């Protein structure tokens, strides 16, 4: 299993319960085929540039281990999620 990190920005207009539910959903997707190692909630931060006319976002970073197929599925699911406005998945393996 390889180590990965996913950072995603949740829509700031959502209720706190919806933000928590989105984080739990992402953790569930990862836990289905991989292992969640660390969840770091950064909270509300100013965006570098406006996204969908929003200047702030709710940032979350999750470190996880998984096979190479899971990041593709996670990317697909985050891309179609209405709650997530941006995301990035990176491999933490040394080259």
Buried (B, 14 or more C-beta within 10 A) or exposed (E): EBBBBBBBBBBBEBEEEEBEEBBEBBBEBBEEBBEBEEBEEEEEEEBEEEBEEEEBBBBBBBBBBBEEEBBEBBEEBBEEBEBBBBBEBEEEEEE
